Amino acid sequence: MIMKITGCSKPMRKLILTFFFLISIIIIFPGIGYTAGEQKQADFNDDSLFPVVQERKWGFMDASGQVVIKPQFSAIRPFHDGMAAVYFNGKWGFIDPQGNIAVKIQYDGVLNFHEGLAAVMSGWANFGYIDKTGKYVIPPKFAVGYHGFTDSEDEIIDFRNGIAVVENGDTSQFINPKGQVVAEFYDVGSWSEGLIAAVGSRDGHFGYVNNQGDFVIKPQFDMAFPFYEGLAVVIIDNKYGYIDKTGKIIIKPQFEVDYSELSHGDFYSFRRFSEGVARCVYQGYYSFIDKSGKIVFKTNVPYTVFPSAIGPETDVGDFREGLAWVKQNGLCGYLDKSGQMVIQPQYVVAFPFKNGLAIVGKTVGDTVKYGYIDRTGKSIIELQYESVGEFQNGLAAVWVDYERLGYIDRTGKYIWDPDKSTWPVDPIVVTLNGKQMDFDTPPVLRNGRTLVPVRAIGEALGADVEWDEGIQTVYLTINGNTVALVINDKTALINNQPVDLDEPAGIINGRTMVPLRFISEAFNAKVNWDGQTRSVTITST
């Protein structure tokens, strides 16, 4: 699911993305497990080095499976812009591709380097920017902004196009690498193809600005979305159409906007252009238009506004390599550009094709098993893994039994055998307000996240817990505040607003298991993890 926050109030959007920032900076290994058909898959590695784990310590191997940076860190992130974030003794720093400490391990939170700068936090207060020597280029003086860390694909970022977007009260400011304010707006969107949608005041209209803060397309739209393939969706008088980068209307606003979708945090009736076509709704069915606005074909998939606040009952994705995933009656398949279903719906999870392969998943017992198919629907790598990633630099990460990390090549051969990923399974002890909790199903560590039985943790925190078997969704409510999680979906909802998870809820040994930190912090509890003793301490007020 691609999260859009345009429909939230500004304070709520700031809260959501602040929370997203806080959980993101403690991710041990993001981007391995995927759960939704259109979710962006992570930028796994840009230096051909791959994270590995041995004896609970993380290091890096090369594409041949040779360990090149000894496992020694409690957590790491993949290399980006020539640097990798590492976590040791409760603090973050950065290493270079040779494994040398390039930036001292001393920060409470860090984001990846972009354009030579990285956002860092000390003391969980404000953030600033450092260069690759660890020197502050911009002192820590900015609050975490709701747009400053997400781009048009909802990846965490900071500087792009020579500009970072930071929060200052009720405004969004553009700052340059010297920390100087270049421009200021009431609200901005996400960078795409060198432009960003912006609105000058609460009651104003959206236009598009460049990285100097100058409007190159004057404010005139009720809503404006990122550019893809040179075109962007805009809304005028409750109808949407498409403009080019000069502001010229290419496809007249004529399609009805279903604003009820915004209560769920996203528009599902229209999409961006991809491979020359864009999805729309025509006569009640998902359809595709070309760049002249002509209907190319109409699918037999009816458009529905989803009732569960988690996801639509039916859906169709963007085209990738000539095919688009489609969800119908809870199962996913693929259709081609003639509208023909070339791979019949049979998977509970399906992702876009990339380099000839797509990740798909089927329910096996009480879990989902993932593998890879080709464009004919042939199984290339058997659906056997609890979690998988897309292929990067010839390798894909796979998890076996949620505990063992391996790497395979495109034939399915292990380059790094999961048995090398030694991660001794000692019991995880959870203490809530000084009292050790007992669980009928013990906590598990999955992809670096502690999962616990939902009813036990929910009721211990004072929440009402409800389970909807039909849509595989669990709801927790305290004092009118509700958290909703769907099994194997990495988007949760806090008071009906979407929040990305680094590890979804799942069914393990017949029990619904949920990410402990997310649930606890969603209800304002404080969580502390001690990796040495494998213990979690929760303090709830």
GUKOLPA-36704 format. One line per 2 residues: their letters; for each residue x, y, z of C-alpha. Coordinates in steps of 0.2 Angstrom, whole numbers, plus 5000, padded with zeros to 4 digits. Layout:
GUKOLPA-36704
a	X:Y:Z  ...
//
This chain:
GUKOLPA-36704
mi	5000:5000:5000  5007:5017:4996
mk	5003:5029:5010  4996:5046:5006
it	4994:5058:5020  4985:5072:5011
gc	4969:5068:5018  4974:5069:5036
sk	4974:5085:5047  4991:5093:5047
pm	4994:5089:5066  4989:5071:5063
rk	5000:5070:5048  5015:5076:5058
li	5011:5064:5072  5010:5049:5060
lt	5026:5053:5052  5035:5058:5068
ff	5030:5040:5074  5036:5033:5058
fl	5053:5041:5059  5055:5035:5077
is	5051:5017:5073  5062:5018:5057
ii	5078:5023:5065  5079:5007:5075
ii	5075:4995:5060  5088:4981:5060
fp	5086:4975:5043  5073:4984:5033
gi	5065:4978:5016  5066:4959:5018
gy	5048:4955:5020  5034:4961:5009
ta	5015:4959:5011  5005:4970:4999
ge	5004:4970:4980  5009:4988:4977
qk	5021:4991:4992  5038:4999:4987
qa	5052:4986:4989  5067:4993:4998
df	5083:5000:4991  5092:4985:4997
nd	5110:4989:4993  5120:5001:4982
ds	5137:4994:4985  5136:4975:4982
lf	5137:4972:5000  5124:4962:5009
pv	5119:4961:5028  5122:4944:5037
vq	5120:4939:5055  5130:4927:5065
er	5128:4925:5084  5116:4939:5085
kw	5129:4951:5077  5127:4959:5060
gf	5140:4962:5047  5142:4961:5028
md	5146:4949:5014  5150:4951:4996
as	5140:4944:4981  5150:4928:4982
gq	5145:4924:5000  5162:4929:5007
vv	5161:4939:5024  5170:4955:5021
ik	5165:4965:5036  5165:4954:5052
pq	5148:4953:5061  5150:4964:5076
fs	5135:4976:5077  5118:4974:5085
ai	5110:4982:5070  5114:4988:5053
rp	5107:4996:5038  5112:4993:5020
fh	5125:5004:5012  5118:5020:5004
dg	5129:5034:4997  5144:5024:5001
ma	5140:5023:5020  5131:5011:5031
av	5122:5015:5047  5127:5003:5062
yf	5121:5001:5079  5132:4997:5094
ng	5129:4999:5113  5113:5009:5111
kw	5120:5022:5098  5121:5024:5080
gf	5136:5029:5068  5142:5025:5051
id	5155:5013:5043  5163:5014:5025
pq	5163:4999:5013  5180:4993:5021
gn	5171:4992:5038  5180:5007:5046
ia	5171:5018:5058  5169:5033:5047
vk	5157:5043:5058  5158:5040:5077
iq	5145:5029:5085  5136:5042:5096
yd	5119:5046:5090  5102:5041:5096
gv	5095:5041:5078  5101:5042:5061
ln	5095:5042:5043  5104:5037:5027
fh	5116:5048:5018  5109:5057:5003
eg	5119:5070:4993  5133:5068:5006
la	5123:5073:5021  5114:5063:5034
av	5101:5068:5047  5105:5063:5065
ms	5098:5065:5082  5105:5066:5099
gw	5094:5066:5114  5078:5062:5104
an	5075:5081:5102  5079:5090:5087
fg	5089:5084:5072  5103:5091:5061
yi	5114:5086:5047  5132:5079:5046
dk	5144:5076:5032  5154:5060:5030
tg	5167:5065:5042  5154:5067:5056
ky	5155:5086:5056  5139:5096:5059
vi	5135:5105:5043  5118:5111:5049
pp	5117:5111:5068  5102:5101:5077
kf	5088:5113:5077  5074:5105:5067
av	5059:5095:5073  5054:5079:5063
gy	5043:5085:5049  5029:5075:5041
hg	5036:5078:5023  5054:5079:5027
ft	5057:5061:5027  5046:5053:5014
ds	5047:5055:4995  5034:5050:4982
ed	5037:5032:4986  5037:5034:5005
ei	5055:5030:5007  5064:5039:5021
id	5075:5053:5014  5083:5070:5019
fr	5092:5080:5005  5085:5078:4988
ng	5088:5090:4973  5099:5100:4985
ia	5084:5104:4996  5078:5096:5013
vv	5060:5099:5019  5059:5103:5037
en	5045:5108:5049  5044:5125:5057
gd	5028:5126:5067  5013:5126:5054
ts	5025:5129:5039  5036:5118:5029
qf	5053:5126:5024  5065:5122:5011
in	5083:5123:5017  5099:5121:5007
pk	5115:5112:5012  5120:5127:5022
gq	5104:5127:5033  5098:5143:5025
vv	5079:5144:5022  5076:5145:5003
ae	5057:5145:5003  5042:5142:5015
fy	5025:5135:5012  5010:5130:5022
dv	5010:5112:5014  5021:5103:5002
gs	5020:5086:4993  5034:5074:4988
ws	5048:5077:4975  5045:5069:4958
eg	5054:5073:4942  5062:5089:4949
li	5046:5097:4955  5035:5096:4971
aa	5017:5101:4974  5015:5116:4986
vg	5002:5127:4994  5006:5144:5001
sr	4992:5145:5014  4979:5135:5023
dg	4965:5140:5011  4976:5141:4996
hf	4977:5131:4980  4991:5119:4975
gy	5004:5122:4962  5021:5115:4958
vn	5038:5123:4963  5056:5119:4959
nq	5071:5117:4971  5073:5136:4972
gd	5055:5137:4979  5049:5146:4964
fv	5032:5141:4957  5034:5135:4939
ik	5016:5129:4938  5005:5142:4947
pq	4993:5138:4961  4976:5133:4954
fd	4972:5115:4959  4962:5108:4974
ma	4974:5094:4976  4990:5089:4966
fp	5000:5073:4966  5018:5068:4960
fy	5024:5067:4942  5027:5051:4934
eg	5032:5049:4915  5029:5067:4914
la	5011:5068:4920  5003:5072:4936
vv	4986:5069:4943  4977:5086:4948
ii	4960:5088:4955  4949:5103:4950
dn	4931:5105:4956  4930:5087:4962
ky	4936:5079:4946  4953:5073:4942
gy	4964:5074:4926  4982:5075:4921
id	4994:5089:4917  5012:5090:4910
kt	5027:5098:4918  5022:5115:4910
gk	5005:5115:4918  4996:5111:4902
ii	4981:5101:4905  4984:5085:4894
ik	4969:5075:4900  4954:5086:4905
pq	4948:5084:4923  4933:5073:4920
fe	4934:5058:4932  4924:5058:4948
vd	4934:5059:4964  4928:5047:4978
ys	4933:5057:4993  4926:5043:5005
el	4943:5035:5001  4952:5048:5010
sh	4945:5042:5026  4956:5027:5024
gd	4971:5037:5020  4973:5034:5001
fy	4964:5036:4984  4961:5020:4976
sf	4951:5025:4961  4966:5032:4951
rr	4984:5030:4949  5000:5037:4941
fs	5005:5033:4923  5016:5018:4922
eg	5022:5010:4905  5011:5023:4896
va	4995:5019:4905  4986:5024:4921
rc	4972:5015:4930  4955:5024:4933
vy	4937:5019:4936  4926:5018:4921
qg	4907:5013:4923  4911:5005:4940
yy	4926:4995:4934  4944:4997:4936
sf	4950:5003:4918  4966:5010:4910
id	4968:5025:4900  4983:5031:4888
ks	4991:5048:4888  4977:5055:4877
gk	4964:5050:4890  4957:5036:4879
iv	4951:5021:4888  4963:5007:4882
fk	4953:4993:4891  4941:4990:4905
tn	4944:4976:4917  4930:4965:4924
vp	4936:4969:4942  4923:4980:4950
yt	4929:4996:4960  4925:4995:4978
vf	4928:5007:4993  4935:4995:5005
ps	4924:4993:5021  4938:4987:5033
ai	4949:5002:5033  4963:4991:5029
gp	4963:4988:5010  4951:4986:4996
et	4942:4970:4992  4947:4972:4974
dv	4961:4981:4967  4973:4982:4952
gd	4991:4988:4952  5002:4997:4940
fr	5010:4989:4925  5027:4983:4926
eg	5036:4974:4912  5019:4972:4903
la	5009:4965:4917  4999:4972:4932
wv	4994:4962:4947  4975:4961:4951
kq	4966:4956:4967  4949:4948:4965
ng	4939:4939:4979  4955:4940:4990
lc	4967:4931:4978  4979:4939:4966
gy	4984:4936:4948  4991:4946:4933
ld	4983:4954:4918  4991:4960:4902
ks	4989:4976:4892  4974:4969:4883
gq	4965:4966:4899  4967:4947:4898
mv	4971:4938:4914  4987:4929:4909
iq	4990:4922:4927  4975:4917:4936
pq	4971:4923:4953  4978:4911:4965
yv	4990:4920:4977  4986:4929:4993
va	5001:4941:4990  5008:4947:4973
fp	5021:4960:4969  5025:4969:4952
fk	5037:4961:4941  5056:4966:4940
ng	5069:4959:4929  5057:4945:4924
la	5052:4939:4941  5038:4943:4954
iv	5037:4939:4972  5021:4929:4976
gk	5014:4921:4992  5001:4907:4996
tv	4994:4902:5013  5002:4886:5019
gd	4994:4880:5036  4994:4895:5048
tv	5007:4906:5038  5011:4913:5021
ky	5025:4905:5010  5034:4916:4997
gy	5043:4912:4981  5046:4919:4964
id	5037:4916:4947  5041:4921:4929
rt	5029:4931:4917  5021:4915:4911
gk	5016:4911:4929  5029:4897:4930
si	5036:4894:4948  5055:4898:4946
ie	5059:4897:4965  5047:4887:4976
lq	5035:4896:4988  5044:4890:5004
ye	5050:4905:5013  5043:4915:5027
sv	5049:4931:5020  5059:4936:5004
ge	5066:4952:4996  5068:4957:4978
fq	5083:4952:4968  5097:4966:4970
ng	5114:4963:4962  5109:4946:4957
la	5104:4940:4975  5089:4940:4985
av	5087:4939:5004  5076:4925:5011
wv	5071:4920:5029  5068:4902:5034
dy	5057:4899:5050  5058:4918:5053
er	5075:4916:5062  5087:4911:5048
lg	5093:4923:5035  5099:4916:5018
yi	5103:4923:5001  5099:4915:4984
dr	5103:4918:4966  5090:4918:4952
tg	5091:4899:4951  5087:4897:4969
ky	5104:4891:4974  5110:4897:4991
iw	5125:4909:4991  5123:4911:5009
dp	5115:4896:5018  5102:4900:5031
dk	5111:4888:5043  5125:4901:5043
st	5114:4914:5051  5116:4908:5069
wp	5104:4916:5080  5102:4907:5096
vd	5084:4906:5101  5084:4910:5120
pi	5068:4914:5128  5062:4932:5127
vv	5057:4940:5143  5043:4953:5143
tl	5041:4964:5159  5026:4976:5160
ng	5026:4989:5174  5038:4978:5184
kq	5029:4962:5182  5035:4948:5170
md	5022:4943:5158  5017:4925:5154
fd	5011:4920:5137  5003:4904:5131
tp	5013:4906:5115  5031:4912:5118
pv	5037:4929:5110  5047:4926:5094
lr	5060:4937:5086  5056:4939:5067
ng	5066:4950:5056  5073:4959:5071
rt	5056:4962:5079  5048:4955:5094
lv	5031:4948:5091  5019:4943:5105
pv	5001:4936:5107  4989:4950:5103
ra	4976:4947:5116  4989:4945:5130
ig	4998:4961:5127  4982:4971:5122
ea	4973:4966:5138  4988:4969:5149
lg	4989:4987:5142  4970:4989:5145
ad	4964:4987:5128  4948:4980:5121
ve	4954:4967:5108  4943:4961:5094
wd	4946:4949:5079  4938:4949:5062
eg	4941:4932:5055  4933:4937:5038
iq	4946:4951:5034  4960:4944:5045
tv	4961:4960:5055  4963:4963:5074
yl	4958:4979:5083  4964:4986:5099
ti	4955:5000:5107  4959:5011:5123
ng	4949:5026:5128  4942:5028:5110
nt	4960:5026:5102  4960:5011:5090
va	4974:5002:5082  4970:4990:5067
lv	4982:4977:5060  4979:4965:5046
in	4988:4948:5045  5004:4949:5034
dk	5001:4968:5030  5014:4980:5033
ta	5002:4995:5034  4993:4997:5051
li	4981:5010:5056  4981:5022:5071
nn	4964:5030:5073  4961:5026:5054
qp	4977:5034:5048  4990:5023:5040
vd	5007:5019:5047  5020:5008:5039
ld	5027:4994:5049  5044:4986:5047
ep	5036:4969:5053  5018:4964:5051
ag	5006:4955:5062  5006:4936:5058
ii	4998:4919:5064  5012:4909:5072
ng	5008:4892:5080  4989:4896:5079
rt	4990:4912:5088  4989:4930:5081
mv	5006:4938:5085  5009:4957:5084
pl	5024:4968:5084  5027:4972:5103
rf	5035:4989:5101  5022:4996:5089
is	5007:4991:5099  5015:4997:5115
ea	5021:5014:5108  5005:5016:5099
fn	4996:5018:5116  5010:5029:5123
ak	5020:5016:5133  5039:5016:5133
vn	5048:5001:5127  5066:4996:5130
wd	5075:4981:5122  5090:4973:5129
gq	5098:4962:5116  5111:4955:5128
tr	5098:4948:5140  5084:4946:5126
sv	5072:4956:5138  5059:4969:5134
ti	5054:4981:5147  5037:4991:5145
ts	5032:5005:5156  5014:5010:5154
t	5005:5025:5162
//
